[in-house]
Each structure stands twice: as structure tokens, then as C-alpha cells.
Amino acid sequence: MIEVTHLTKRYGSNAAVDDLSFTVEKGQIYGFLGPNGAGKTTTMNILTGYIAPTAGEVMIDGHNILEEPEEARKCIGYLPEIPPVYPEMTVLEYLKFAAELKKLPKKEQDALIAEVMQTTGLTEMQNRLIRNLSKGYRQRTGLAQAILGYPDIIILDEPMVGLDPKQIIEIRELIKDLGKKHTVILSSHILSEISAICDHIMIIAHGKLVASDTPENLTKLMRGSGSLELTVAAKAADARKMFGSLPGVQSISVTNSTEAGACDVMIKTEGENDLRKKIFYLCVEQDTPILRMQHTHISLEDVFLELTEDHPKAPAAKKKRRFGFGGKAKQEKTDDAKAALQDSDDVTPEEADVMKYKTDENETAEASETGKAAETDRKE
């Protein structure tokens, strides 16, 4: 359905998307995860034809998004993070406008609009101005325009941002229903929603795809799929030796406990091994009381944090040496500010480059003025 090959998008020296390749199969719900600034929205904008990539290829149902944009876009319904609605229109007027833009057959427009309003729960709101709608109903209106005409692929960027719990449940059920007839790609920071809705999850970090699998299989990418936390009445060295010999133990860490004469043990297991019974009988055999035992499973949040935090970051820019009073401290502060600008979601890469240029220009002027002042002082 969608084939992305070596996709790259650069803004100057900054790579928002870096050699990204993946395939989206028909009839599944895909979750697109990543920390802020990872490149999720940029990737979605390229998939929908809103921006062009620096390199790489995107095929939508056999159509190249650059060479055949109109044919490719016919296959896609897109809901950006901020719904592209017109507040001065009513819901019905807006959907009629969207139907005209999509070039839907005029004879079918009324029936299609009525159907999507029924699907998204907007029928009773059709004659209300969009400006008077709640956040949830504006989100539904944006979703209605995305699925109008029932395209094969529906792309939703942060569809649950700003919604209350009741609205999140309603949108979740709506997305599940859409997934029965369409291929859905959705990005979200709400990991519990992603795991509850999606059949397949793709995790992106620093513009690169670091994982792509089902929610269940992703948890197996960790060092183990579960862990045991114990407090036992034994010395740390004895506990390490005793539990380290058990089959199925992938790693073990032992620390002194706050309880006198005891130690805390963390055991990570391989696969789906449950070692509780073996540990119990081993402790009975070794006459070692178990003071506490807790079995924990690795969550999607754990997987997300490990995969995104361990991924190498882009190398930091070299610091240029500045002369003058407080020059080194000023340069370090400036470099931190530049890094913050590049990492900020509120500043585009182009704006960051411009602001960086202006900052360098101002610093050069300041250095020049400092140099002139120092030279004057020396002469005097």
C-alpha cells in the first residue's frame, strides 16, 4: 500500500528525516511513535505530498508521490495535528467545500457527506458554526473531511491531543472502526492508546526508524520480557551466586537492602520464562527466606524509552573560541541556546538556521566592539 525507500529530508545541516525505509500493508492500523523533534510530522507531511523530500522515494498504491501527486493523493485522507477547518463555516458547509476540493462526483456528494457525519457523530452539529464547537467536535470535523470519499489510506497526526478522557474513548473507537475498512497511520504521544488501537508500531528517533513490529513483539526487543524483584535474607555475594546459576536468567543485579541482613535482587529473564517457582524452591533448599518478591512485565513505555534514549544523537557542533571579557562563558551559553533552538518543536529548522545566523552575526559585532574598546584602553 505504502512503500518508503531511503527517505531523507534536510534543512541545511539538520536531518529531520534520515534514510528512512518502511512498508505499510493494507488493512492494518499503524502507530507512529517518537519523541518531540524525531521527524514524525515531517515524515507524514512527505507521505501526503505537503513537502518534498531531499532524497528517497514514496510510493502510494503504486503511484510516486512526486511524479503522480494527484493520483497518489486520491488514495489518502489526512488529518493534521491542528484540524484545517474554517471557523466561519458550518460543519455542513465545510464538508461540502471539502467534497468539491476532492472532486467527488456531485451526484454522490450529499450521500457521502451524510454518511461521514453519521460515522463521526456530527449529524446533530451539521448546522452549527465550527467556531462554536468544542475541541472534540472540531477534531471530529477534521476527521470527517479526512475520511470523506473513503480513501484507502487515512493518516492522522496526533488525533487525540487536547481531548478529554470521554472524547479520547470516542475517537479511539472511531479509529478502530475505520481500521476495519481502511489502512490507518496514526501518530500519538499517548502510548497506552497506541498499544490499545494499533496492530503494528513504528518507532522513530532522530529521523531514523529504530523499531517496527507488533506491540507484543516489541516488548521482546528489550533485554528480557520480564523481571523479578526480590529481597532475600542473604549476603549479596551469596545471592548472586545462588540465583545466577538458574537457567533462563539473562542478567542479575544485587544491592544491599535497607533491611538488616538482607539484599535486593533484580533478575531479568529471557523470553516468557517465569522463574518464581524455581526461585521459591531454590530458596527453600538453601534455607534462604524470601522477604519480598514482585514479578513485573515490560511495558510499551519501557520499550519506547530504551529504544529512543539509547539511539545515538547527532554530533554536537564544534564550539568556536571567542576572545574578550567572558567570551568562553558567553559562547557556551550561545551554543546551548542554538541547540535548544534546533531541538524546539516551536521553531522550524529554517527559522533555527536564520536565528543561528543572526546570533553569530551579533556575536561577531560584539567581539569587534570589545576588541575596539580594548585597543582604545591600551592606547590610553
N, C-alpha and C positions, 0 to 999 in steps of 0.2 A: 504493500500500500504506500509506504513512505520509505525511501532509501536515501540516507545521508552519507556522503562519501568525502572524507578528508576536508570537512568544513572548517574554514578559518575566517575570522573577522578581526581585523586590526584597526586600531585608531592610533596612528603614529607608531610608537614603540610598544604600546599596550595591546596585548592579545586578549580580546574579550572572549573569543571562542578559538580554541587551539587544536586543530587537526581532529575534529570530532567526526566519528563514524558510528552509525547505528541503523537498525531496520525496525520499522513498525509494522506489525502484522495486522491483518484485517480482523475486525470483530472483537477487539480487546480494549480494556481501559488501561492506559499507561500513565504512571505517575512520574513527574519530572521534579527531582529534588536537588537542592543545592543551597549553600549559604548565600547571603547577600553578596552581590557582585560576582557570582560564579559564572554567569553567562546564560542563565535560563531564559530571560526575556529576550536577549539578543538572538538566541537560537530560535525562539518562537517567531520573532519578527522576520527572520530569514525564511523559515518554513512557510510563512504566509505571504511572502513576497513584499513585505513592507520595506525591508532594506536588502541590499545586495551583499553577498559575501565577498571577502577579499580573494578567497580561493575555495575550491571544492565544488561539489555538485549536490543538488537536492532534486529528487525525482518524486513527484506526487502522482500516484496511479499511472506511472509511465510517462508523465509529462514533466519536462525540465522547467523548474520554476522561473528561470531566466529567459529561456528560449520560447516557451509557450505559457506565459504568465496567465492569460485569460482562461485557457483550458485547465491549468493547474488549480487556479483559484475557485473554479466552479466546484471542485471536489472538497473545498474547505469552508467551514463555518468557524469564525474566530471571535472570541470574547476577550479583549484586553483586560488588564487589571482594573483600569478605570473604564467603565462601560461607555461607549461612544454614543451617548444619547443626546437629544436636543430637548432641553428643559421646557421650551415654549410650546412643544408639540404634545398632543395627547398620545397615549400608548398606541391607539389605532392608527393615527396619522403617521407616527414614526415607523410602524411596521409596514404601512403602505409605501412609505418612502423607501424603506429597505428593500421591499419587493421589487420596486422599479429599478433600483441600483443593481439588483441581482439579475435583472432581465427575466424575471419569472413570467410565464405565459399569463396574459391579462385575464383570460377566462378562468384561470385556476387561482389567481391571487387571493380572492376573498375567502375561498375554501381553505387555502393553505394558512392564511393569517388566523382564521377562526380556529384551526386545528392546533397551531403552535400556542395560541393564547390559552386554549384548553389544557394543553400539555404543561405549560409553565404556570398555570393558575392565575392568569391575567384577565380572564373574561370579564370579571366584575369591575376591573380597573380600566377597561379599554377607553373610556371617555374622560379619564382624569388626566390632567396635565402632569407630565413627568416630573416637573419641579416639586409637585406636591406629594410625590410618592416617597415611601420610606426607602432606606438603603436596600433592604431586601427586595422590594418590588422593582427598584431601579436595576438591581442585579438580574432579576428575572426578565426584565425588558431587554437588557443587553443579551441575555441568553436566548431569548425568543428570536431576536434578529440573527443570532449565530446559527440557530437550527432551522431558520426559515428556508424552505426549499429542500430540507432534509439532505444536506450534503453527506458524503460518505465519511468525512473526517471532521471532527469537532475539536477545536483547540481552545482550551480555557486557561487563562493566566490568572492565578490567584483568585478563583471564583468565590472564595469564602471569606475574603478579607473584609473586616468591618461588620460582619453579620453576628446577630445574637445566637445563642445556642439553638433556639427553636428554628430560626432561619437556616442555620447550618444543617440541621437534620433534614429539613425540607429539600435544600439544594442537593444534599448527599443522595437522597432517594431519587431525585430527578436525574442526577448524573448516572446512577445505576440503571435506571430505566432506559436512558439514552444509549448506554453501553450494550443493550440487548440488540440494537439495530445499527449502531454506528461504531466506528473506531474513535475513541476519545483519548486525547492527550491533555493532561491537566497538571499544572504546577501548583504547589502549595507548600507553606511552611508548617502546616498542621499535620505532623507525621502520623498521628493516630487516624486522621481522616484518609490519608493516602493508603495506609495499610488496610483500612476498612473497605475502601472503594476499589482499589486498583488490582488488576491481575498481574501487572508487570511494573517494576520500578527501575528507573534510570537515575543514577546519582552523578551529578556533575560538580567538579571542584576546580577552580582556577581555569575554566574553559575546557577542561578535559573530562571525558567520561571515565569515571573510576569504578563503576559497577553497573550491571544491567542484569536483572533476574527477577524471579518472583519474590514476594515478601518473605515467604518461608525459606527459600534457598539463600537469600541474602544474609540471614542470620548465621548461616553456616560458613560465611566468609570470615568470621571472627576466629580467634584462636581456639575457640570451642563453642559449643552451642548452649552451654550452661555452666553454672559454677556452684560450689558448695562453700559455705562459710561455717566454720566450726570454732568452738572454744573447748579445749580439752585440758584436763589436769595432767600436764606433762611438760617436760622441758622442750624448748624449741628444737634442739638438735634431735631429740628422740622422736618428736612428732614428724619432723621432716623425713627421717629415715623410715619410720613406720608407714606413712601414707604415700611416700614416693615410690614404694615398690608395688603399689596397686596397679593392675592393668587398666587402661582407659584414662589414666591421669596424664593430661597434657602438660600442665605446669602447676607448681605449688609454691606458695609463699607463706612464711611463718614469721610472726612477730610476737613480742611479749604482750600478754594481756594485762588489762587493768586489774584483773582478779589475781590474787596471790597464788603462786604455784601453778599458773596456767599460761597457755599461749593461744593466740588466734591463728587459725589456719585458713587460707584461701586456696581452694582446689579448682582448677579449670579442667573440664572434662572434654573428651573427644566425642564428636558426633552427638548421639542422643543417649549416651551412657548415663545411667542413674546409679551412683555409687553409694547411696545412703545405706542400703542393707549390708553391703560388703564392709563399709566403714564401721557400722554398728557391731558386726560380729568380730571384726578385727580388734576393735577397742575392748570388747568383752574378753577376747583371747589374751590380749596384752594387759588386762586389768587396768585400763585407762578410762576413767569416767569422761563421758561427753557432757559438758555443761551447757552447750548450745549447738544447734545445727539448723542451718537455713539453706534451702535449695532455691536458687534464682535462675530465671531464664533470661537470655539476652534479648533485648527489645530492638525494634527498628531504630529507636533513638540512639542506642549504643552503636549500632552498625553505622548510622549516619555520621556520628561524631568521630568514630575511629577512621572511617574512610576519608572524611573531609579534612580532619586535623592532621593526619599523617601524610597527606598528599603534599609534595614539595611546592613551596611558593615561588613566585617569580623572584629572581635575584634582585636585591635592593640596588638602587642606583648609587654610583660612586659619589662620595662627598668631595666637593671641590673646596680647597683651602682658601679662606678669606683672611685678609690682613686688616688690622685696625683694632680698636678697643672692643673687646667682647666678640670678636669675629667668629671664633670657633663655636662658642655657645649659640650665637645667632644662626650660624649655618646649620647646626644640629637641629635647632628649633624649626628652621625653614624646611629642612629635609623631612622632618616629622609631619609638618603641615602638608607638604606635597604628597607624601604617602597617604595621608588621611584624605586628601582630595581625590586621589586615584581610587581609593577604596570606597568612597562615599557613593551610596545609591542615588543621592540627590543631585550629583554632579556627573554629567556625561563625560566620557573620555575626551571629547573635543573641548569642552569647557575647561577640563582639568589641564589640558595642554596649553590653552590660552592663559589660564591663571598662572600656570607654572612659568610661562614665558614672561608675563608681566612681573612676577615676583623676582625672577632672575634679573630683569631689566632694572627694577627698583633697587635690588641689592648692588648691582654694578654702579648705579648712580650714587648710592650711599657710600660705597667704598671709595669712589672718586672724590666725593666731598670730604670724607675722612682723611684721605691722602693729602688733599689740598690744605686742609686745616693743619695737619701735622707738619707739612712743609713750611707753612707760614710761621708756626710756632718755632720751628727750628731756626728760621732766618732771624726772627726777632730775638 
